[in-house]
Amino acid sequence: MRRTAAVVVGLIFITFVSAFAVVGGGDLTIKGGKAGNVVFSHDAHVSKVGLNCKDCHSKLYLDTKRHKKVTMKQMQQGKSCGSCHNGKEAFSVKGQCSKCHRK
C-alpha cells in the first residue's frame, strides 16, 4: 500500500513540475528594423518541432551576448534561420515576412 501511494505521489509530482517547466530560453525578441521585430519562440522550435538545443546552439547561435547580427540576405543564402527555413525543412524566409516579423 505504501509503495502504491509513493508511486502515485511521484507521478503527481512529475506531472506538476513538468507542467511548469520552461523550454530553453523562453521567447526572445529580435529587433527587425523597418520590417518589425521578430519574436523567436524556443517552445515552438523545441517542444512543437522537436529540435534539440544542439541543433542550433554552437552551430548557428552561441548565446544572446555572442550571437552575431545576421541579415535577411544572409538568411536567404542559408545562414542562421535560413539553414532550416529554406522551404524544404521549414517555410522559406523568402517572401514569408509576416510569419516572423510583427509590426
PANU-506055 format. One record per atom (N, C-alpha, C, CB): x, y, z; chain; atom name; residue number from 0. Coordinates in steps of 0.1 Angstrom, whole numbers, always signed. Atoms other than C-alpha are relative to their C-alpha. Last residue first. Glycine has a CB too. Layout:
BEGIN
+-------+-------+-------+---+----+-----+
:     X :     Y :     Z : c :  a :   k :
+-------+-------+-------+---+----+-----+
:     X :     Y :     Z : A : CA : NUM :
...
+-------+-------+-------+---+----+-----+
This chain:
BEGIN
+-------+-------+-------+---+----+-----+
:     X :     Y :     Z : c :  a :   k :
+-------+-------+-------+---+----+-----+
:    -2 :   -15 :    -2 : A :  N : 102 :
:   +50 :  +455 :  -366 : A : CA : 102 :
:    -8 :    +5 :   +11 : A :  C : 102 :
:    -5 :    +7 :   -13 : A : CB : 102 :
:   +12 :    -6 :    -5 : A :  N : 101 :
:   +55 :  +417 :  -363 : A : CA : 101 :
:    +2 :   +16 :    +1 : A :  C : 101 :
:    -4 :    -6 :   +14 : A : CB : 101 :
:    -1 :   -14 :    -3 : A :  N : 100 :
:   +81 :  +399 :  -384 : A : CA : 100 :
:   -14 :    +5 :    +5 : A :  C : 100 :
:    +5 :    +9 :   -12 : A : CB : 100 :
:   -10 :    -3 :   -11 : A :  N :  99 :
:   +82 :  +361 :  -383 : A : CA :  99 :
:    -1 :   +14 :    +5 : A :  C :  99 :
:   +14 :    -3 :    -5 : A : CB :  99 :
:    -1 :   +12 :    -9 : A :  N :  98 :
:   +53 :  +347 :  -404 : A : CA :  98 :
:   +10 :    +2 :   +12 : A :  C :  98 :
:    +5 :   -12 :    -8 : A : CB :  98 :
:   +10 :    -1 :   -11 : A :  N :  97 :
:   +46 :  +382 :  -418 : A : CA :  97 :
:    +0 :   -13 :    +9 : A :  C :  97 :
:   -14 :    +2 :    -5 : A : CB :  97 :
:    -4 :   -10 :   -10 : A :  N :  96 :
:   +78 :  +382 :  -439 : A : CA :  96 :
:    -9 :    -1 :   +12 : A :  C :  96 :
:    +0 :   +14 :    -5 : A : CB :  96 :
:    +9 :    +4 :   -11 : A :  N :  95 :
:   +71 :  +350 :  -459 : A : CA :  95 :
:    +2 :    +9 :   +12 : A :  C :  95 :
:    +3 :   -15 :    +4 : A : CB :  95 :
:   +14 :    -4 :    +3 : A :  N :  94 :
:   +85 :  +362 :  -492 : A : CA :  94 :
:   -10 :    -5 :   +11 : A :  C :  94 :
:    -4 :    -7 :   -13 : A : CB :  94 :
:    +2 :    -9 :   +11 : A :  N :  93 :
:  +119 :  +344 :  -488 : A : CA :  93 :
:   -15 :    +2 :    -2 : A :  C :  93 :
:    +6 :    -6 :   -13 : A : CB :  93 :
:    -1 :   -14 :    -5 : A :  N :  92 :
:  +125 :  +331 :  -453 : A : CA :  92 :
:    -3 :    +9 :   -12 : A :  C :  92 :
:   +14 :    +2 :    +5 : A : CB :  92 :
:   -12 :    -8 :    +5 : A :  N :  91 :
:  +112 :  +297 :  -465 : A : CA :  91 :
:    +0 :   +14 :    +6 : A :  C :  91 :
:    -1 :    +1 :   -15 : A : CB :  91 :
:    +4 :   -10 :   +10 : A :  N :  90 :
:   +88 :  +275 :  -445 : A : CA :  90 :
:   +12 :    +9 :    -3 : A :  C :  90 :
:   -12 :    +9 :    +5 : A : CB :  90 :
:   +10 :    -8 :    -6 : A :  N :  89 :
:  +106 :  +246 :  -428 : A : CA :  89 :
:    -4 :   +11 :   -10 : A :  C :  89 :
:    +5 :    +7 :   +14 : A : CB :  89 :
:    +1 :    +4 :   -14 : A :  N :  88 :
:  +128 :  +217 :  -438 : A : CA :  88 :
:   -11 :    +8 :    +7 : A :  C :  88 :
:   +13 :    +2 :    +7 : A : CB :  88 :
:    +0 :   +14 :    +1 : A :  N :  87 :
:  +122 :  +223 :  -476 : A : CA :  87 :
:    -2 :    -6 :   +15 : A :  C :  87 :
:   +13 :    -6 :    -6 : A : CB :  87 :
:   +11 :    +5 :    +8 : A :  N :  86 :
:  +113 :  +259 :  -480 : A : CA :  86 :
:    -1 :   -15 :    -1 : A :  C :  86 :
:    +1 :    +6 :   -14 : A : CB :  86 :
:    -5 :    +0 :   +14 : A :  N :  85 :
:  +147 :  +271 :  -467 : A : CA :  85 :
:   -11 :    -5 :   -10 : A :  C :  85 :
:   +12 :    -9 :    -2 : A : CB :  85 :
:   +11 :    -6 :    +6 : A :  N :  84 :
:  +138 :  +279 :  -431 : A : CA :  84 :
:    +4 :    +3 :   -15 : A :  C :  84 :
:    -3 :   +14 :    +7 : A : CB :  84 :
:   +12 :    +8 :    -1 : A :  N :  83 :
:  +163 :  +254 :  -418 : A : CA :  83 :
:   -12 :    +5 :    -7 : A :  C :  83 :
:    -4 :    -3 :   +15 : A : CB :  83 :
:    -5 :   +13 :    +2 : A :  N :  82 :
:  +196 :  +270 :  -427 : A : CA :  82 :
:   -11 :   -11 :    +1 : A :  C :  82 :
:   +11 :    -3 :   +11 : A : CB :  82 :
:    +2 :    +6 :   +13 : A :  N :  81 :
:  +177 :  +302 :  -433 : A : CA :  81 :
:    +6 :   -14 :    -2 : A :  C :  81 :
:    +7 :    +9 :   -10 : A : CB :  81 :
:   +14 :    +6 :    +1 : A :  N :  80 :
:  +174 :  +309 :  -396 : A : CA :  80 :
:    -2 :    -7 :   -13 : A :  C :  80 :
:   -10 :   +11 :    +2 : A : CB :  80 :
:    +9 :    -2 :   -11 : A :  N :  79 :
:  +212 :  +314 :  -395 : A : CA :  79 :
:   -13 :    -7 :    -1 : A :  C :  79 :
:    -2 :   +16 :    +2 : A : CB :  79 :
:    -6 :    -2 :   -13 : A :  N :  78 :
:  +227 :  +311 :  -429 : A : CA :  78 :
:   -10 :    +3 :   +10 : A :  C :  78 :
:   +11 :   +11 :    -1 : A : CB :  78 :
:    -1 :   +12 :    -8 : A :  N :  77 :
:  +211 :  +295 :  -460 : A : CA :  77 :
:    +7 :    +2 :   +13 : A :  C :  77 :
:    +6 :   -10 :    -7 : A : CB :  77 :
:   -12 :    +8 :    +5 : A :  N :  76 :
:  +218 :  +323 :  -485 : A : CA :  76 :
:    +1 :   -13 :    +8 : A :  C :  76 :
:   +12 :    +8 :    +0 : A : CB :  76 :
:    +4 :    +5 :   +13 : A :  N :  75 :
:  +183 :  +337 :  -479 : A : CA :  75 :
:   +11 :    -8 :    -6 : A :  C :  75 :
:    -4 :   +12 :    -9 : A : CB :  75 :
:   +10 :   +11 :    -3 : A :  N :  74 :
:  +193 :  +340 :  -442 : A : CA :  74 :
:    -4 :    -6 :   -14 : A :  C :  74 :
:   -12 :    +6 :    +7 : A : CB :  74 :
:    -7 :   +12 :    -4 : A :  N :  73 :
:  +224 :  +360 :  -453 : A : CA :  73 :
:    -9 :   -12 :    +3 : A :  C :  73 :
:    +8 :    +3 :   +13 : A : CB :  73 :
:    -8 :    +5 :   +11 : A :  N :  72 :
:  +203 :  +384 :  -473 : A : CA :  72 :
:    +8 :   -12 :    +4 : A :  C :  72 :
:   +10 :   +11 :    -5 : A : CB :  72 :
:    +9 :    +8 :    +8 : A :  N :  71 :
:  +179 :  +387 :  -444 : A : CA :  71 :
:    +7 :    -5 :   -12 : A :  C :  71 :
:   -12 :    +9 :    -5 : A : CB :  71 :
:    +9 :    -7 :    +9 : A :  N :  70 :
:  +208 :  +399 :  -423 : A : CA :  70 :
:    -9 :    -9 :    -7 : A :  C :  70 :
:    +8 :    +9 :   -10 : A : CB :  70 :
:    +2 :    +6 :   +13 : A :  N :  69 :
:  +225 :  +383 :  -394 : A : CA :  69 :
:   -10 :    +7 :    -8 : A :  C :  69 :
:    -4 :   -15 :    +3 : A : CB :  69 :
:   +12 :    -5 :    +8 : A :  N :  68 :
:  +239 :  +401 :  -364 : A : CA :  68 :
:    +0 :    -8 :   -13 : A :  C :  68 :
:    +1 :   +15 :    -2 : A : CB :  68 :
:    -3 :   -11 :    +9 : A :  N :  67 :
:  +265 :  +380 :  -344 : A : CA :  67 :
:   -13 :    +3 :    -8 : A :  C :  67 :
:   +11 :    -4 :   -10 : A : CB :  67 :
:    +6 :    +1 :   +13 : A :  N :  66 :
:  +255 :  +360 :  -314 : A : CA :  66 :
:    +3 :   +12 :    -9 : A :  C :  66 :
:   -15 :    -3 :    +1 : A : CB :  66 :
:   -10 :    +3 :   +10 : A :  N :  65 :
:  +279 :  +363 :  -285 : A : CA :  65 :
:    -5 :    -2 :   -14 : A :  C :  65 :
:    +8 :   -12 :    +4 : A : CB :  65 :
:   -11 :    -9 :    +0 : A :  N :  64 :
:  +257 :  +380 :  -260 : A : CA :  64 :
:   +10 :    -2 :   -11 : A :  C :  64 :
:    +7 :    -1 :   +14 : A : CB :  64 :
:    +5 :   -13 :    +4 : A :  N :  63 :
:  +224 :  +362 :  -268 : A : CA :  63 :
:   +11 :   +11 :    +0 : A :  C :  63 :
:   -11 :    +5 :    +9 : A : CB :  63 :
:    +9 :    -5 :   -10 : A :  N :  62 :
:  +240 :  +328 :  -269 : A : CA :  62 :
:    -3 :   +15 :    -3 : A :  C :  62 :
:    +7 :    -1 :   +15 : A : CB :  62 :
:    -7 :    +3 :   -12 : A :  N :  61 :
:  +260 :  +307 :  -293 : A : CA :  61 :
:    -8 :    +4 :   +12 : A :  C :  61 :
:   +14 :    +8 :    +0 : A : CB :  61 :
:    +1 :   -10 :   -10 : A :  N :  60 :
:  +237 :  +306 :  -323 : A : CA :  60 :
:    +8 :    -5 :   +12 : A :  C :  60 :
:   -15 :    +3 :    +4 : A : CB :  60 :
:    +5 :   -12 :    +5 : A :  N :  59 :
:  +241 :  +287 :  -355 : A : CA :  59 :
:    +0 :   +12 :   +10 : A :  C :  59 :
:   -15 :    -2 :    -4 : A : CB :  59 :
:    -1 :    +0 :   +15 : A :  N :  58 :
:  +263 :  +257 :  -348 : A : CA :  58 :
:    -4 :   +14 :    -5 : A :  C :  58 :
:    -9 :   -11 :    -6 : A : CB :  58 :
:   -14 :    +2 :    +3 : A :  N :  57 :
:  +270 :  +261 :  -310 : A : CA :  57 :
:    +2 :    -1 :   -15 : A :  C :  57 :
:    +5 :   -13 :    +7 : A : CB :  57 :
:   -11 :    -6 :    -8 : A :  N :  56 :
:  +233 :  +262 :  -304 : A : CA :  56 :
:   +13 :    -7 :    -2 : A :  C :  56 :
:    -4 :    +0 :   +15 : A : CB :  56 :
:    -2 :   -14 :    +3 : A :  N :  55 :
:  +210 :  +253 :  -332 : A : CA :  55 :
:   +12 :    +6 :    +7 : A :  C :  55 :
:   -12 :    +8 :    +2 : A : CB :  55 :
:    +3 :    -1 :   +14 : A :  N :  54 :
:  +206 :  +215 :  -334 : A : CA :  54 :
:    +3 :   +15 :    -4 : A :  C :  54 :
:   -15 :    -3 :    -3 : A : CB :  54 :
:   -12 :    +0 :    +8 : A :  N :  53 :
:  +224 :  +214 :  -300 : A : CA :  53 :
:    -3 :    +1 :   -15 : A :  C :  53 :
:    +7 :   -13 :    +3 : A : CB :  53 :
:    -7 :   -12 :    -2 : A :  N :  52 :
:  +192 :  +225 :  -282 : A : CA :  52 :
:   +13 :    +1 :    -9 : A :  C :  52 :
:    +5 :    +2 :   +15 : A : CB :  52 :
:    -8 :    +0 :   -11 : A :  N :  51 :
:  +173 :  +196 :  -297 : A : CA :  51 :
:    +8 :   +13 :    +1 : A :  C :  51 :
:   +10 :   -13 :    +0 : A : CB :  51 :
:   -15 :    -3 :    +1 : A :  N :  50 :
:  +146 :  +202 :  -321 : A : CA :  50 :
:    +7 :    -2 :   +13 : A :  C :  50 :
:    +2 :   +14 :    -6 : A : CB :  50 :
:    -8 :   +11 :    -5 : A :  N :  49 :
:  +112 :  +185 :  -317 : A : CA :  49 :
:   +15 :    +2 :    -2 : A :  C :  49 :
:    -4 :   -12 :    -6 : A : CB :  49 :
:    -7 :    +5 :   +12 : A :  N :  48 :
:   +90 :  +208 :  -338 : A : CA :  48 :
:    +9 :   -12 :    +4 : A :  C :  48 :
:    +9 :   +11 :    -7 : A : CB :  48 :
:   +10 :    +3 :   +11 : A :  N :  47 :
:   +64 :  +215 :  -311 : A : CA :  47 :
:    +7 :    -6 :   -12 : A :  C :  47 :
:    -7 :   +13 :    -4 : A : CB :  47 :
:   +11 :    +9 :    -4 : A :  N :  46 :
:   +86 :  +213 :  -280 : A : CA :  46 :
:    -9 :    -4 :   -12 : A :  C :  46 :
:    -9 :    +6 :   +10 : A : CB :  46 :
:    -4 :   +12 :    -8 : A :  N :  45 :
:  +119 :  +226 :  -292 : A : CA :  45 :
:   -12 :    -9 :    +2 : A :  C :  45 :
:    +6 :    +5 :   +13 : A : CB :  45 :
:   -11 :    +7 :    +7 : A :  N :  44 :
:  +111 :  +251 :  -321 : A : CA :  44 :
:    +4 :   -13 :    +8 : A :  C :  44 :
:   +12 :    +9 :    -1 : A : CB :  44 :
:    +5 :    +5 :   +14 : A :  N :  43 :
:   +77 :  +263 :  -310 : A : CA :  43 :
:   +11 :    -8 :    -6 : A :  C :  43 :
:    -3 :   +12 :    -8 : A : CB :  43 :
:   +10 :   +10 :    -1 : A :  N :  42 :
:   +88 :  +264 :  -273 : A : CA :  42 :
:    -4 :    -5 :   -14 : A :  C :  42 :
:   -12 :    +5 :    +8 : A : CB :  42 :
:    -7 :   +13 :    -3 : A :  N :  41 :
:  +120 :  +283 :  -281 : A : CA :  41 :
:   -10 :   -11 :    +0 : A :  C :  41 :
:    +8 :    +1 :   +13 : A : CB :  41 :
:    +6 :    +9 :   -10 : A :  N :  40 :
:   +98 :  +310 :  -296 : A : CA :  40 :
:    +8 :   -13 :    +1 : A :  C :  40 :
:   -15 :    -3 :    -3 : A : CB :  40 :
:    -4 :   +13 :    +1 : A :  N :  39 :
:  +116 :  +338 :  -315 : A : CA :  39 :
:    -5 :    -9 :   +11 : A :  C :  39 :
:   +15 :    -1 :    -2 : A : CB :  39 :
:    +0 :    +7 :   -13 : A :  N :  38 :
:   +97 :  +370 :  -315 : A : CA :  38 :
:    +3 :   -14 :    -3 : A :  C :  38 :
:   -14 :    +2 :    +7 : A : CB :  38 :
:    +3 :   +14 :    +1 : A :  N :  37 :
:  +107 :  +390 :  -346 : A : CA :  37 :
:    +0 :    -5 :   +14 : A :  C :  37 :
:   +11 :    -7 :    -9 : A : CB :  37 :
:    -7 :    +9 :    -8 : A :  N :  36 :
:  +105 :  +428 :  -346 : A : CA :  36 :
:    -4 :   -14 :    -2 : A :  C :  36 :
:    -2 :    +3 :   +15 : A : CB :  36 :
:    +6 :    +4 :   -13 : A :  N :  35 :
:   +92 :  +448 :  -374 : A : CA :  35 :
:    +8 :   -10 :    +7 : A :  C :  35 :
:   -14 :    -5 :    -3 : A : CB :  35 :
:    +9 :   +11 :    +2 : A :  N :  34 :
:  +101 :  +451 :  -411 : A : CA :  34 :
:    -8 :    -4 :   +12 : A :  C :  34 :
:    +7 :   -12 :    -6 : A : CB :  34 :
:   +12 :    -4 :    +6 : A :  N :  33 :
:  +116 :  +485 :  -406 : A : CA :  33 :
:   -11 :   -11 :    -2 : A :  C :  33 :
:    +3 :    +6 :   -14 : A : CB :  33 :
:    -1 :   -12 :    +8 : A :  N :  32 :
:  +142 :  +472 :  -382 : A : CA :  32 :
:   -14 :    +4 :    -5 : A :  C :  32 :
:    +9 :    -2 :   -11 : A : CB :  32 :
:    +1 :    +3 :   +14 : A :  N :  31 :
:  +138 :  +436 :  -370 : A : CA :  31 :
:    +0 :   +12 :    -9 : A :  C :  31 :
:   -12 :    -8 :    -3 : A : CB :  31 :
:    +4 :   -13 :    +7 : A :  N :  30 :
:  +149 :  +438 :  -334 : A : CA :  30 :
:    +1 :    -2 :   -15 : A :  C :  30 :
:   +10 :   +12 :    +4 : A : CB :  30 :
:   -11 :    -4 :    +8 : A :  N :  29 :
:  +149 :  +402 :  -320 : A : CA :  29 :
:    -4 :   +13 :    -8 : A :  C :  29 :
:    +5 :   -11 :   -10 : A : CB :  29 :
:    +4 :   -10 :   +10 : A :  N :  28 :
:  +126 :  +394 :  -292 : A : CA :  28 :
:   +12 :    +5 :    -7 : A :  C :  28 :
:    -8 :   +12 :    +7 : A : CB :  28 :
:   -10 :   -11 :    +2 : A :  N :  27 :
:  +134 :  +362 :  -275 : A : CA :  27 :
:    -5 :    +9 :   -10 : A :  C :  27 :
:   +14 :    -6 :    -4 : A : CB :  27 :
:    +1 :    -8 :   +12 : A :  N :  26 :
:  +108 :  +338 :  -261 : A : CA :  26 :
:   +10 :   +11 :    +0 : A :  C :  26 :
:   -14 :    +6 :    -1 : A : CB :  26 :
:   +13 :    -7 :    +2 : A :  N :  25 :
:  +117 :  +312 :  -235 : A : CA :  25 :
:    -1 :    +7 :   -13 : A :  C :  25 :
:    -2 :   +10 :   +12 : A : CB :  25 :
:    -1 :   -14 :    -4 : A :  N :  24 :
:  +154 :  +305 :  -231 : A : CA :  24 :
:   -13 :    +7 :    -1 : A :  C :  24 :
:   +10 :    +7 :    -7 : A : CB :  24 :
:   -11 :    -8 :    +4 : A :  N :  23 :
:  +152 :  +267 :  -232 : A : CA :  23 :
:    +0 :   +14 :    +6 : A :  C :  23 :
:    +0 :    +1 :   -15 : A : CB :  23 :
:    -9 :    +6 :   +10 : A :  N :  22 :
:  +118 :  +253 :  -225 : A : CA :  22 :
:   +11 :   +10 :    -3 : A :  C :  22 :
:    -8 :    -3 :   -13 : A : CB :  22 :
:    -2 :   -10 :   +11 : A :  N :  21 :
:  +102 :  +264 :  -193 : A : CA :  21 :
:   +10 :    -6 :    -9 : A :  C :  21 :
:    +5 :   +14 :    +6 : A : CB :  21 :
:   -13 :    -1 :    +6 : A :  N :  20 :
:   +88 :  +237 :  -170 : A : CA :  20 :
:    +1 :   +10 :   -11 : A :  C :  20 :
:    +5 :   -14 :    -5 : A : CB :  20 :
:    -6 :   -13 :    -2 : A :  N :  19 :
:   +56 :  +245 :  -152 : A : CA :  19 :
:   +14 :    +1 :    -5 : A :  C :  19 :
:    -1 :    +3 :   +15 : A : CB :  19 :
:   +10 :   -10 :    +5 : A :  N :  18 :
:   +35 :  +215 :  -164 : A : CA :  18 :
:    +6 :   +14 :    +1 : A :  C :  18 :
:   -13 :    -1 :    +8 : A : CB :  18 :
:    -2 :    -1 :   +15 : A :  N :  17 :
:   +67 :  +193 :  -160 : A : CA :  17 :
:   -10 :   +10 :    -6 : A :  C :  17 :
:    -2 :   -13 :    -6 : A : CB :  17 :
:   -13 :    -7 :    +3 : A :  N :  16 :
:   +67 :  +200 :  -122 : A : CA :  16 :
:    +1 :    +2 :   -15 : A :  C :  16 :
:   +12 :    -8 :    +5 : A : CB :  16 :
:    +1 :   -14 :    -5 : A :  N :  15 :
:   +30 :  +190 :  -117 : A : CA :  15 :
:   +12 :    +8 :    -4 : A :  C :  15 :
:    -2 :    +1 :   +15 : A : CB :  15 :
:    +9 :    -7 :    +8 : A :  N :  14 :
:   +33 :  +159 :  -138 : A : CA :  14 :
:    -1 :   +14 :    +4 : A :  C :  14 :
:   -14 :    -7 :    +1 : A : CB :  14 :
:    -6 :    -1 :   +14 : A :  N :  13 :
:   +64 :  +147 :  -121 : A : CA :  13 :
:    -9 :    +8 :    -9 : A :  C :  13 :
:    +4 :   -14 :    -5 : A : CB :  13 :
:   -11 :    -9 :    -1 : A :  N :  12 :
:   +49 :  +154 :   -86 : A : CA :  12 :
:    +6 :    +3 :   -14 : A :  C :  12 :
:   +11 :    -4 :   +10 : A : CB :  12 :
:    +6 :   -13 :    -1 : A :  N :  11 :
:   +17 :  +136 :   -95 : A : CA :  11 :
:   +11 :   +11 :    +1 : A :  C :  11 :
:    -9 :    +1 :   +13 : A : CB :  11 :
:    +6 :    -3 :   +13 : A :  N :  10 :
:   +37 :  +106 :  -107 : A : CA :  10 :
:    -7 :   +14 :    +0 : A :  C :  10 :
:   -10 :   -10 :    -4 : A : CB :  10 :
:   -11 :    -3 :    +9 : A :  N :   9 :
:   +58 :  +106 :   -75 : A : CA :   9 :
:    -5 :    +4 :   -14 : A :  C :   9 :
:    +9 :   -13 :    -2 : A : CB :   9 :
:    -5 :   -13 :    -4 : A :  N :   8 :
:   +27 :  +108 :   -53 : A : CA :   8 :
:   +11 :    +4 :   -10 : A :  C :   8 :
:    +5 :    +0 :   +15 : A : CB :   8 :
:   +10 :   -10 :    +4 : A :  N :   7 :
:   +11 :   +79 :   -72 : A : CA :   7 :
:    +5 :   +14 :    +3 : A :  C :   7 :
:   -13 :    -3 :    +8 : A : CB :   7 :
:    +0 :    +0 :   +15 : A :  N :   6 :
:   +43 :   +58 :   -69 : A : CA :   6 :
:   -10 :   +11 :    -5 : A :  C :   6 :
:    -3 :   -13 :    -6 : A : CB :   6 :
:   -12 :    -7 :    +4 : A :  N :   5 :
:   +46 :   +66 :   -32 : A : CA :   5 :
:    +1 :    +2 :   -15 : A :  C :   5 :
:   +13 :    -8 :    +5 : A : CB :   5 :
:    +2 :   -14 :    -3 : A :  N :   4 :
:   +10 :   +56 :   -26 : A : CA :   4 :
:   +12 :    +8 :    -4 : A :  C :   4 :
:    -3 :    +2 :   +15 : A : CB :   4 :
:   +10 :    -6 :    +9 : A :  N :   3 :
:   +15 :   +24 :   -44 : A : CA :   3 :
:    -2 :   +15 :    +2 : A :  C :   3 :
:   -14 :    -8 :    +1 : A : CB :   3 :
:    -7 :    -1 :   +13 : A :  N :   2 :
:   +46 :   +16 :   -23 : A : CA :   2 :
:    -9 :    +6 :   -11 : A :  C :   2 :
:    +4 :   -14 :    -5 : A : CB :   2 :
:    -9 :   -11 :    -1 : A :  N :   1 :
:   +28 :   +24 :    +9 : A : CA :   1 :
:    +7 :    +2 :   -13 : A :  C :   1 :
:   +10 :    -1 :   +11 : A : CB :   1 :
:    +8 :   -12 :    +0 : A :  N :   0 :
:    +0 :    +0 :    +0 : A : CA :   0 :
:    +9 :   +13 :    +0 : A :  C :   0 :
:    -9 :    +0 :   +12 : A : CB :   0 :
+-------+-------+-------+---+----+-----+
